[in-house]
Amino acid sequence: MDNTSKVLFAALVGAAAGAVAGIMLAPESGTETRKKVKKSAKKFKKDATKSMEDLAEKGNEVMDGIKKKTDSIINAQ
């Protein structure tokens, strides 16, 4: 896991932990708290999915670059 991935993962975990702590410490009814937890979970899922898509895209770009370099080395011989 490279540094970008580690930072991204840490940011997501930190955001989730902060959201959960904020919701659990809020002086609201159980119904309202459950609504907020559900909303936060959906947002976390959306953000995590986007981050994973970005990471996969970056990985594909790196692999394409490696393939091009490998092809150019093989063809140069």
Backbone as a chain_set.jsonl record, in Angstrom:
{"seq": "MDNTSKVLFAALVGAAAGAVAGIMLAPESGTETRKKVKKSAKKFKKDATKSMEDLAEKGNEVMDGIKKKTDSIINAQ", "coords": {"N": [[0.861, -1.169, 0.0], [0.733, 2.106, -0.997], [1.822, 5.456, 0.003], [-0.183, 7.35, -0.609], [-2.5, 5.807, -0.656], [-2.558, 4.954, 1.984], [-2.933, 7.374, 3.368], [-5.395, 8.168, 2.328], [-7.026, 6.041, 3.207], [-6.743, 6.364, 5.994], [-7.919, 8.88, 6.296], [-10.577, 8.339, 5.572], [-11.309, 6.474, 7.565], [-10.97, 8.071, 9.83], [-12.883, 10.067, 9.345], [-15.216, 8.554, 9.427], [-15.139, 7.616, 12.077], [-15.297, 10.047, 13.456], [-17.827, 10.925, 12.642], [-19.487, 8.935, 13.722], [-18.928, 9.256, 16.473], [-19.856, 11.871, 16.874], [-22.573, 11.592, 16.327], [-23.394, 9.71, 18.255], [-22.974, 11.099, 20.602], [-24.74, 13.147, 20.516], [-27.554, 14.893, 21.795], [-30.228, 13.526, 21.176], [-33.312, 11.881, 20.204], [-33.761, 8.279, 20.012], [-34.813, 7.522, 17.54], [-34.183, 9.686, 15.85], [-31.413, 9.573, 16.065], [-30.871, 7.067, 14.907], [-31.694, 7.609, 12.285], [-29.757, 9.488, 11.564], [-27.461, 7.91, 11.79], [-27.921, 6.051, 9.751], [-27.933, 7.768, 7.531], [-25.304, 8.752, 7.66], [-23.9, 6.363, 7.287], [-24.604, 5.718, 4.659], [-23.405, 7.883, 3.329], [-20.727, 7.428, 3.976], [-20.333, 4.977, 2.676], [-20.702, 5.774, 0.018], [-18.564, 7.623, -0.257], [-16.387, 5.909, 0.262], [-16.638, 4.099, -1.838], [-16.189, 5.795, -4.026], [-13.544, 6.546, -3.482], [-12.254, 4.061, -3.709], [-12.732, 3.545, -6.398], [-11.257, 5.631, -7.549], [-8.716, 4.89, -6.695], [-8.445, 2.416, -7.99], [-8.478, 3.29, -10.625], [-6.129, 4.792, -10.698], [-4.308, 2.736, -10.244], [-4.699, 1.238, -12.575], [-3.727, 3.069, -14.45], [-1.028, 3.145, -13.73], [-0.327, 0.483, -14.26], [-0.761, 0.43, -17.042], [1.246, 2.194, -17.857], [3.522, 0.746, -17.082], [3.23, -1.48, -18.737], [3.517, -0.297, -21.276], [6.183, 0.601, -21.131], [7.479, -1.849, -20.815], [6.778, -3.118, -23.222], [8.081, -1.402, -25.029], [10.741, -1.887, -24.373], [10.972, -4.598, -25.0], [10.427, -4.55, -27.749], [12.562, -3.031, -28.639], [14.698, -4.669, -28.672]], "CA": [[0.0, 0.0, 0.0], [1.577, 3.29, -1.06], [1.474, 6.509, 0.961], [-1.467, 7.958, -0.97], [-3.548, 4.886, -0.215], [-2.59, 4.974, 3.448], [-3.524, 8.649, 3.787], [-6.805, 8.103, 1.953], [-7.673, 5.107, 4.128], [-6.775, 6.996, 7.322], [-8.909, 9.959, 6.254], [-11.906, 7.731, 5.584], [-11.553, 5.903, 8.896], [-11.116, 9.199, 10.746], [-14.179, 10.701, 9.092], [-16.258, 7.655, 9.938], [-15.08, 7.631, 13.545], [-15.812, 11.354, 13.888], [-19.273, 10.959, 12.419], [-20.12, 8.061, 14.713], [-18.802, 9.889, 17.789], [-20.754, 13.019, 16.907], [-23.961, 11.123, 16.376], [-23.66, 9.029, 19.521], [-22.933, 12.06, 21.705], [-25.782, 14.159, 20.316], [-28.711, 14.692, 22.685], [-31.44, 13.367, 20.383], [-34.045, 10.625, 20.432], [-33.241, 7.103, 19.324], [-35.266, 7.548, 16.146], [-33.357, 10.668, 15.142], [-30.035, 9.052, 16.035], [-30.835, 6.001, 13.896], [-31.757, 8.261, 10.969], [-28.443, 10.081, 11.302], [-26.506, 6.817, 11.568], [-28.203, 5.524, 8.416], [-27.478, 8.776, 6.565], [-23.836, 8.754, 7.704], [-23.428, 5.108, 6.696], [-24.752, 5.858, 3.207], [-22.375, 8.817, 2.861], [-19.445, 6.737, 4.091], [-20.279, 3.986, 1.59], [-20.515, 6.519, -1.231], [-17.198, 8.143, -0.254], [-15.456, 4.787, 0.171], [-16.737, 3.586, -3.206], [-15.505, 6.763, -4.892], [-12.109, 6.437, -3.213], [-11.782, 2.801, -4.283], [-12.732, 3.718, -7.854], [-10.103, 6.476, -7.86], [-7.518, 4.078, -6.469], [-8.389, 1.436, -9.073], [-8.107, 4.024, -11.839], [-4.703, 5.106, -10.582], [-3.602, 1.468, -10.43], [-4.753, 0.913, -13.998], [-2.81, 3.978, -15.146], [0.331, 2.678, -13.448], [-0.132, -0.763, -15.004], [-0.638, 0.784, -18.457], [2.585, 2.755, -18.025], [4.489, -0.361, -16.982], [3.084, -2.294, -19.946], [4.111, 0.445, -22.387], [7.639, 0.562, -20.975], [7.9, -3.224, -21.073], [6.642, -3.329, -24.661], [9.129, -0.654, -25.738], [12.01, -2.58, -24.122], [10.946, -5.849, -25.767], [10.484, -4.215, -29.173], [13.852, -2.417, -28.944], [15.738, -5.715, -28.767]], "C": [[0.906, 1.231, 0.0], [1.058, 4.37, -0.111], [0.13, 7.161, 0.663], [-2.617, 7.096, -0.48], [-3.687, 4.907, 1.301], [-3.261, 6.242, 3.966], [-5.019, 8.646, 3.499], [-7.579, 7.199, 2.905], [-7.807, 5.735, 5.52], [-7.813, 8.117, 7.366], [-10.326, 9.401, 6.305], [-12.265, 7.165, 6.955], [-11.767, 7.025, 9.918], [-12.461, 9.893, 10.584], [-15.314, 9.848, 9.638], [-16.296, 7.674, 11.46], [-15.64, 8.945, 14.095], [-17.32, 11.448, 13.742], [-20.004, 10.121, 13.462], [-20.072, 8.704, 16.102], [-19.764, 11.067, 17.917], [-22.207, 12.616, 17.037], [-24.285, 10.525, 17.736], [-23.682, 9.993, 20.71], [-24.014, 13.135, 21.597], [-26.991, 13.857, 21.202], [-30.028, 14.62, 21.898], [-32.1, 12.034, 20.7], [-33.406, 9.487, 19.651], [-33.605, 7.089, 17.85], [-34.404, 8.502, 15.328], [-31.915, 10.184, 15.027], [-29.905, 7.964, 14.977], [-30.889, 6.579, 12.483], [-30.393, 8.833, 10.594], [-27.393, 9.008, 11.039], [-26.685, 6.253, 10.162], [-27.688, 6.486, 7.344], [-25.947, 8.806, 6.504], [-23.258, 7.501, 7.069], [-23.524, 5.164, 5.175], [-23.677, 6.777, 2.632], [-21.002, 8.153, 2.911], [-19.287, 5.727, 2.958], [-20.009, 4.672, 0.261], [-19.084, 7.031, -1.337], [-16.171, 7.023, -0.416], [-15.461, 4.199, -1.24], [-15.997, 4.498, -4.17], [-13.994, 6.657, -4.714], [-11.523, 5.164, -3.818], [-11.746, 2.876, -5.807], [-11.528, 4.559, -8.292], [-8.806, 5.689, -7.735], [-7.357, 3.042, -7.58], [-7.965, 2.103, -10.38], [-6.619, 4.359, -11.832], [-3.863, 3.843, -10.8], [-3.577, 1.055, -11.89], [-3.804, 1.795, -14.812], [-1.36, 3.539, -14.944], [0.624, 1.407, -14.241], [0.011, -0.503, -16.51], [0.749, 1.346, -18.754], [3.659, 1.677, -17.99], [4.437, -1.208, -18.249], [3.734, -1.598, -21.14], [5.637, 0.404, -22.321], [8.18, -0.833, -21.292], [7.853, -3.526, -22.566], [7.763, -2.624, -25.429], [10.494, -1.317, -25.533], [12.084, -3.855, -24.964], [11.096, -5.569, -27.254], [11.824, -3.612, -29.578], [14.933, -3.466, -29.148], [15.73, -6.398, -30.072]], "O": [[1.747, 1.387, 0.886], [-0.001, 4.222, 0.5], [-0.618, 7.488, 1.585], [-3.599, 7.61, 0.054], [-4.796, 4.882, 1.835], [-4.065, 6.188, 4.897], [-5.817, 9.074, 4.333], [-8.668, 7.556, 3.356], [-8.863, 5.645, 6.146], [-8.508, 8.279, 8.369], [-11.18, 9.939, 7.009], [-13.379, 7.353, 7.445], [-12.648, 6.93, 10.772], [-13.101, 10.261, 11.569], [-16.257, 10.362, 10.24], [-17.37, 7.741, 12.058], [-16.371, 8.947, 15.085], [-18.006, 11.984, 14.612], [-21.017, 10.548, 14.016], [-21.069, 8.696, 16.824], [-20.411, 11.237, 18.951], [-22.973, 13.234, 17.776], [-25.34, 10.806, 18.305], [-24.342, 9.723, 21.713], [-24.173, 13.947, 22.509], [-27.397, 12.703, 21.339], [-30.84, 15.544, 21.951], [-31.524, 11.178, 21.371], [-32.608, 9.712, 18.741], [-32.799, 6.691, 17.009], [-33.951, 8.157, 14.237], [-31.276, 10.374, 13.992], [-28.927, 7.943, 14.229], [-30.204, 6.089, 11.585], [-29.932, 8.685, 9.463], [-26.535, 9.172, 10.172], [-25.703, 6.006, 9.462], [-27.076, 6.059, 6.365], [-25.367, 8.878, 5.421], [-22.236, 7.566, 6.385], [-22.618, 4.704, 4.48], [-23.106, 6.492, 1.579], [-20.205, 8.304, 1.986], [-18.22, 5.637, 2.35], [-19.186, 4.209, -0.53], [-18.454, 6.893, -2.385], [-15.195, 7.175, -1.15], [-14.409, 3.843, -1.772], [-15.26, 4.025, -5.034], [-13.249, 6.677, -5.694], [-10.425, 5.185, -4.374], [-10.838, 2.335, -6.437], [-10.864, 4.241, -9.278], [-7.91, 5.811, -8.57], [-6.246, 2.819, -8.06], [-7.183, 1.54, -11.146], [-5.939, 4.222, -12.848], [-2.829, 3.887, -11.466], [-2.558, 0.578, -12.389], [-3.156, 1.324, -15.747], [-0.563, 3.561, -15.882], [1.699, 1.27, -14.825], [0.82, -1.151, -17.174], [1.356, 1.017, -19.774], [4.598, 1.702, -18.786], [5.476, -1.607, -18.776], [4.427, -2.24, -21.929], [6.302, 0.197, -23.336], [9.208, -0.976, -21.953], [8.781, -4.122, -23.112], [8.325, -3.186, -26.369], [11.321, -1.304, -26.444], [13.116, -4.157, -25.562], [11.82, -6.283, -27.947], [12.191, -3.674, -30.751], [15.974, -3.176, -29.737], [16.54, -7.296, -30.304]]}, "num_chains": 1, "name": "protein.A"}
